[in-house]
Structures are given as C-alpha cells and as structure tokens.
Amino acid sequence: MTIKNLGRRAVLGLSSIALAAGLLGSSVAMAQDVTIPIIVKDTTSFYWQIVLAGARQAGKDLGVNVPELGAQAETDINGQISILENAVSGNPAAIVISPTERSALGAPITEAAASVPIVGIDSSADSDAFSSFLTTDNVQGGRIAADGLVAAIKAATGKEEGDVALITSVPNAGSLEERRQGFMEQLAAYPGIKLVADKYADGQAATGLNITTDLLTANPNLVGIFASNLIMAQGAGQALAENGAAEKVALIGFDSDEKLVSFLKDGTIDGLVVQDPFRMGYDGIKTALAVSKGETVEKFVDTGANLITTANMDEARSQELLNPKVN
C-alpha cells in the first residue's frame, strides 16, 4: 500500500513537473511571438547602430522579436514613412520609431497609432499619438554645448569673446532644432560671444567639411563652432585638421564615434556632447513591451546628455558612453 501510494505521488509529481515545463515552454514561445520593430533614421550611422544594439539586447533579455528597420540616410523621409506603413501592416505588438522629420512624420505616426502603440525615441514629430517618448533633452544638450564652447574659447584666449558659428545637419529635424534652440538661448548669457553664421547642411559629412572651410575663409575672427550632430562634427573636425585651424577655432560636436574620439584625443575637437543611445534603444523596446501589455508608462523620459572633454574622457562613465557595445 505504501509503495502504491508512493508510486502515485511520484507519478503526480512527474505530471506536475511536466505541466510546469509545458507552461514555461508556452510562455517562452508566447514571448518570442511578440514582435516590436524599431525604425531608426539611418541604419548605416554609428549612432543609430548603437541604438539598434540597445534594442537588440532588450529583445534578447525580454524574449521579444525586434526587427531592425530604417532607411540608409536621414534625408530619406519618404523611405521612413513607407517603412512605418509596412511595419504597421505586419500587426506588431508595438512600434518604436525615431522620426526623421518633425512635420512630415506627424500624420503618418498619428495614423499608425490608431492601429498599434507607437513609442518615440530621439526626435519628436508633430503628433500627440506617442504612447511614450524617450529622448535626450536636446534643448539642454544645446545649452551644454554653448557652455562647453565658451569654456574652450576662454581656455584658449583667456576671454569669453569672439565670433562663433553653428552648423545643423538637416533642417526641421526635431532633435536638431531643439539643440539649435538651446545653443542660441544659452549664448545670450555671454554678451562677448557673437553668432555670425547659422548654417544648415544636407546630412553629408562632406558638406559639413565644405561649410566649415568656407566659414574659416569668410570669418577670419572666428573662434568657435558648434556642429550639432555626429556627421557635421566629422566634417567640421576634418576641415579644422586640414586647414591647421584647430588651435585657433574651438569645436564642440554632438555624439561620438571612433573618428570623433580620435579628434578629441588630439585636440582637434574640444568637447563632445554625448547622449546614451544604447539606453534609448533598450528602454524604447522595454517601454513598448509594457505599453503593449496595457501597463502604465511615463509619457516622457529624459535619457541624459554629458559633455566629454580631454580632461574627463578617461573617467569610467565617459568611457562607457564613448565605447558602447554594438554587437
């Protein structure tokens, strides 16, 4: 009798284990069936590759399928709209997107949000349909850049005086316009600093190089430049290096890659305002998953910005931001 009861308990125990394993397997399968695409501005840019790496890691950690989508240039607005429309047609649990252009993406995002939750990252759009928005406070980033540029000018000349220029990668991109706004507002705190050029480019590093070269020629009293994204900082840094102007003209860039870090090390660039794109991608997917489950999320999340200079670039946090994992 005891043996029979023991056998029955053993069978029941094994059945319970099998059932638990089955349920676990089902939950894993269900998690893997959840699809949340991420749509970035430019899949070829190092900055966006870091964003995608964060999203990819979130997908692994959370058991979510994360298609990595985007055009091959930030200027391909129509391409991103088509990608968004195709993503919606796949009936995902949610979509994470960084709009390429504020006004053009507004209506498509509003329309998409009628079918699927939309989480925005990095840049805004003219839409109130975002379930959540995760970004750097780009106005504050522009202010940080202005303070950093004036500090570099003072370190070189002993004065907070001189002519400066601003180079923006493309017109009407939400994050870039906010950086421009913050930069110009903060410059007002320095009466000796005069903004003599406010230039827009076409998203190409070569154009940033040409604009900077022209600025150096047209403005012999130029003492500083703010290049407000990675591509423009590459072009501006190259121009200063080629013209031997790095000692005369301070340069603050935004974001980082191997080339910009090299410019920072050799003094061509005086500082980089660095975001946390890995966190943006990771938390974007994490937030989108929460929204898809009906959970309450924060409407706006500031993912932070830091000024990295030669003086602090070897600090642990600076190295973490300058050398993110992209695999």
C-alpha positions as CSV (number, residue, x, y, z in Angstrom):
1,M,0.0,0.0,0.0
2,T,2.8,2.4,0.9
3,I,4.6,1.5,-2.3
4,K,1.5,2.1,-4.4
5,N,0.9,5.5,-2.7
6,L,4.5,6.4,-3.2
7,G,4.2,5.4,-6.9
8,R,1.0,7.5,-7.2
9,R,2.7,10.5,-5.6
10,A,5.7,10.1,-7.9
11,V,3.5,10.0,-10.9
12,L,1.6,13.1,-9.8
13,G,4.9,14.8,-9.1
14,L,6.3,14.0,-12.5
15,S,3.0,15.1,-14.1
16,S,3.3,18.4,-12.2
17,I,6.8,18.9,-13.4
18,A,5.8,18.1,-17.0
19,L,2.9,20.5,-16.7
20,A,5.1,23.3,-15.3
21,A,7.7,22.7,-18.1
22,G,4.9,22.8,-20.6
23,L,3.6,26.1,-19.3
24,L,7.2,27.5,-19.2
25,G,7.7,26.5,-22.7
26,S,4.4,28.0,-23.8
27,S,5.3,31.3,-22.0
28,V,8.7,31.4,-23.7
29,A,7.1,30.7,-27.1
30,M,4.5,33.4,-26.5
31,A,7.2,35.9,-25.6
32,Q,9.1,35.1,-28.7
33,D,5.9,35.6,-30.7
34,V,5.8,39.2,-29.6
35,T,7.2,41.5,-32.4
36,I,8.2,45.1,-31.8
37,P,10.0,46.7,-34.8
38,I,12.4,49.6,-34.2
39,I,12.6,52.2,-37.0
40,V,15.7,54.4,-36.9
41,K,16.7,57.4,-39.2
42,D,19.8,55.8,-40.7
43,T,20.9,52.2,-40.3
44,T,24.4,53.0,-41.6
45,S,25.3,55.6,-39.0
46,F,27.3,54.6,-36.0
47,Y,25.0,56.4,-33.6
48,W,22.0,54.5,-34.9
49,Q,23.9,51.3,-34.8
50,I,24.3,51.8,-31.1
51,V,20.5,52.5,-30.7
52,L,19.9,49.3,-32.6
53,A,22.3,47.4,-30.4
54,G,20.4,48.5,-27.3
55,A,17.1,47.4,-28.9
56,R,18.7,44.1,-29.9
57,Q,19.8,43.4,-26.4
58,A,16.4,44.3,-25.0
59,G,14.9,41.8,-27.4
60,K,17.2,39.1,-26.1
61,D,16.6,39.9,-22.5
62,L,12.8,40.2,-22.8
63,G,12.3,37.4,-25.3
64,V,10.9,39.8,-28.0
65,N,11.4,39.7,-31.7
66,V,12.9,43.1,-32.7
67,P,13.1,43.7,-36.5
68,E,15.7,46.4,-37.1
69,L,14.4,48.8,-39.7
70,G,15.3,52.2,-41.2
71,A,16.5,54.0,-44.3
72,Q,20.1,54.5,-45.3
73,A,20.1,58.2,-45.0
74,E,18.4,60.6,-42.5
75,T,17.2,62.6,-45.5
76,D,15.1,59.7,-46.9
77,I,11.8,60.9,-45.3
78,N,9.5,59.1,-47.8
79,G,11.5,55.9,-47.2
80,Q,10.9,56.0,-43.5
81,I,7.2,56.7,-44.0
82,S,7.0,53.6,-46.2
83,I,8.9,51.5,-43.7
84,L,6.4,52.7,-40.9
85,E,3.4,51.8,-43.1
86,N,4.8,48.3,-43.9
87,A,5.6,47.7,-40.2
88,V,2.1,48.6,-39.2
89,S,0.7,46.1,-41.8
90,G,2.6,43.3,-40.0
91,N,0.4,43.8,-36.9
92,P,3.2,44.1,-34.3
93,A,2.6,44.4,-30.6
94,A,4.0,48.0,-30.8
95,I,6.5,50.0,-32.8
96,V,9.5,52.1,-31.7
97,I,10.4,54.9,-34.1
98,S,12.8,57.9,-34.3
99,P,11.1,60.3,-36.8
100,T,13.4,61.7,-39.5
101,E,11.5,64.9,-39.8
102,R,9.1,66.6,-37.4
103,S,6.2,67.7,-39.7
104,A,6.3,65.1,-42.4
105,L,6.2,62.2,-39.9
106,G,3.4,63.7,-37.8
107,A,0.4,62.5,-39.7
108,P,1.8,59.0,-40.6
109,I,2.6,58.4,-36.9
110,T,-0.9,59.6,-35.8
111,E,-2.4,57.2,-38.4
112,A,-0.2,54.3,-37.3
113,A,-1.0,54.8,-33.7
114,A,-4.7,54.2,-34.5
115,S,-3.7,50.6,-35.1
116,V,-0.7,49.9,-32.9
117,P,1.0,51.6,-29.9
118,I,3.9,53.9,-31.0
119,V,6.9,54.7,-28.8
120,G,9.1,57.6,-30.0
121,I,12.8,57.9,-29.4
122,D,15.4,60.6,-30.0
123,S,13.5,63.0,-32.2
124,S,9.9,64.4,-32.0
125,A,7.2,64.7,-34.6
126,D,4.0,66.8,-34.9
127,S,1.8,64.1,-33.3
128,D,0.2,63.6,-29.9
129,A,-0.2,59.9,-30.5
130,F,3.0,58.7,-28.9
131,S,2.4,56.3,-26.0
132,S,5.7,57.4,-24.6
133,F,8.7,59.4,-25.8
134,L,12.3,58.7,-24.8
135,T,15.0,61.2,-25.7
136,T,17.8,63.4,-24.7
137,D,16.6,66.8,-23.5
138,N,18.1,68.3,-26.7
139,V,17.4,71.9,-25.7
140,Q,19.6,71.2,-22.6
141,G,22.1,69.5,-24.8
142,G,22.4,72.7,-26.9
143,R,22.9,74.7,-23.7
144,I,25.6,72.3,-22.6
145,A,27.3,72.7,-26.0
146,A,27.2,76.5,-25.7
147,D,28.7,76.5,-22.2
148,G,31.4,74.0,-23.4
149,L,32.2,76.1,-26.4
150,V,32.6,79.3,-24.4
151,A,34.8,77.5,-21.8
152,A,37.0,76.2,-24.6
153,I,37.3,79.7,-26.1
154,K,38.2,81.1,-22.7
155,A,40.8,78.4,-22.1
156,A,42.5,79.3,-25.5
157,T,42.2,83.0,-25.4
158,G,41.6,84.0,-21.8
159,K,38.4,85.8,-22.8
160,E,34.7,84.9,-23.3
161,E,34.7,86.9,-26.5
162,G,34.6,86.3,-30.3
163,D,32.7,85.1,-33.3
164,V,31.1,81.7,-33.4
165,A,29.2,79.6,-35.8
166,L,26.5,76.9,-35.7
167,I,26.2,74.0,-38.2
168,T,23.0,71.9,-38.3
169,S,22.9,68.7,-40.3
170,V,19.5,69.0,-41.9
171,P,16.5,71.4,-41.5
172,N,13.4,70.7,-39.5
173,A,14.7,67.6,-37.6
174,G,13.1,67.7,-34.2
175,S,16.2,66.9,-32.1
176,L,18.5,69.2,-34.1
177,E,16.2,72.2,-34.0
178,E,16.0,71.8,-30.2
179,R,19.8,71.7,-29.9
180,R,19.9,74.8,-32.1
181,Q,17.4,76.5,-29.8
182,G,19.2,75.6,-26.6
183,F,22.6,76.7,-28.0
184,M,21.3,80.1,-29.2
185,E,19.4,80.7,-26.0
186,Q,22.5,79.9,-23.9
187,L,24.8,82.1,-26.0
188,A,22.7,85.1,-24.8
189,A,24.3,84.6,-21.4
190,Y,27.7,85.6,-22.9
191,P,27.5,89.2,-24.3
192,G,31.0,88.9,-25.7
193,I,30.1,86.0,-27.9
194,K,28.6,86.8,-31.3
195,L,26.9,84.2,-33.5
196,V,28.0,85.2,-37.1
197,A,26.8,82.1,-39.0
198,D,23.9,79.7,-38.6
199,K,24.2,77.1,-41.4
200,Y,22.1,74.1,-42.5
201,A,23.7,71.2,-44.4
202,D,22.3,68.2,-46.2
203,G,23.2,65.4,-43.9
204,Q,26.6,64.7,-45.5
205,A,29.9,64.9,-43.8
206,A,31.5,66.3,-47.0
207,T,29.0,69.2,-46.9
208,G,29.9,69.9,-43.2
209,L,33.6,70.0,-44.3
210,N,32.9,72.4,-47.1
211,I,30.7,74.7,-44.9
212,T,33.4,74.8,-42.2
213,T,36.1,75.6,-44.8
214,D,34.0,78.4,-46.2
215,L,33.4,79.7,-42.6
216,L,37.1,79.8,-41.9
217,T,37.7,81.8,-45.1
218,A,34.8,84.2,-44.7
219,N,35.2,84.8,-41.0
220,P,38.9,85.5,-40.1
221,N,37.9,86.3,-36.5
222,L,36.0,83.0,-35.9
223,V,36.9,81.4,-32.6
224,G,34.3,78.7,-32.2
225,I,32.0,76.3,-33.9
226,F,29.2,74.0,-32.7
227,A,28.5,71.1,-35.1
228,S,25.2,69.7,-33.7
229,N,25.4,66.0,-34.7
230,L,27.9,63.3,-35.4
231,I,28.1,63.7,-39.2
232,M,28.6,67.5,-39.1
233,A,31.2,67.1,-36.3
234,Q,33.1,64.7,-38.6
235,G,33.1,67.2,-41.4
236,A,33.9,70.2,-39.3
237,G,36.7,68.4,-37.5
238,Q,38.2,67.3,-40.8
239,A,38.1,70.9,-42.1
240,L,39.9,72.2,-39.0
241,A,42.5,69.5,-39.3
242,E,43.1,70.1,-43.0
243,N,43.4,73.9,-42.5
244,G,45.5,73.8,-39.4
245,A,42.8,75.8,-37.6
246,A,42.3,73.6,-34.5
247,E,44.4,75.8,-32.2
248,K,42.6,79.0,-33.3
249,V,39.0,77.7,-33.6
250,A,37.3,75.7,-30.8
251,L,34.9,73.0,-31.8
252,I,32.2,71.2,-29.9
253,G,30.5,68.2,-31.5
254,F,27.5,66.1,-30.6
255,D,27.6,62.3,-30.3
256,S,30.7,60.2,-30.9
257,D,32.4,57.6,-32.9
258,E,36.0,56.4,-33.4
259,K,36.8,59.3,-35.6
260,L,35.4,61.9,-33.3
261,V,37.1,60.3,-30.3
262,S,40.4,60.5,-32.2
263,F,39.8,64.2,-32.9
264,L,39.1,64.7,-29.2
265,K,42.3,63.0,-28.2
266,D,44.5,65.1,-30.5
267,G,42.7,68.4,-29.6
268,T,41.0,69.0,-33.0
269,I,37.7,68.8,-31.1
270,D,37.4,70.4,-27.7
271,G,34.4,68.6,-26.5
272,L,31.6,66.2,-27.4
273,V,28.0,66.3,-26.0
274,V,27.3,62.6,-25.7
275,Q,23.9,61.0,-25.4
276,D,23.1,57.5,-24.3
277,P,21.8,55.9,-27.5
278,F,22.2,52.3,-26.2
279,R,19.8,53.1,-23.3
280,M,17.4,54.8,-25.8
281,G,17.2,51.7,-27.9
282,Y,17.0,49.3,-24.9
283,D,14.4,51.3,-22.9
284,G,12.5,52.0,-26.1
285,I,11.8,48.3,-26.6
286,K,11.2,47.8,-22.9
287,T,8.7,50.6,-22.8
288,A,6.9,49.4,-26.0
289,L,6.5,46.0,-24.5
290,A,5.0,47.4,-21.3
291,V,2.6,49.6,-23.4
292,S,1.6,46.5,-25.4
293,K,0.6,44.8,-22.2
294,G,-1.5,47.7,-21.1
295,E,0.9,48.8,-18.4
296,T,1.2,52.5,-17.4
297,V,4.4,54.1,-18.6
298,E,6.0,57.5,-18.3
299,K,4.9,59.9,-21.1
300,F,8.4,61.5,-21.3
301,V,11.7,60.0,-20.3
302,D,15.0,62.1,-20.4
303,T,17.8,59.7,-21.2
304,G,20.5,62.3,-20.4
305,A,23.5,64.1,-22.0
306,N,27.1,64.7,-20.9
307,L,29.9,66.9,-22.0
308,I,33.1,64.9,-22.6
309,T,36.4,66.7,-22.9
310,T,40.0,65.7,-23.0
311,A,40.1,66.4,-19.2
312,N,37.4,63.8,-18.3
313,M,37.4,61.4,-21.2
314,D,39.2,58.7,-19.3
315,E,36.7,58.6,-16.5
316,A,34.6,55.4,-16.2
317,R,31.3,56.9,-17.2
318,S,32.9,58.8,-20.2
319,Q,34.5,55.5,-21.4
320,E,31.1,53.7,-21.1
321,L,29.5,56.3,-23.3
322,L,32.4,56.6,-25.8
323,N,32.8,52.9,-26.2
324,P,29.3,51.3,-26.2
325,K,28.8,47.7,-27.1
326,V,27.4,47.4,-30.6
327,N,27.4,43.6,-31.1
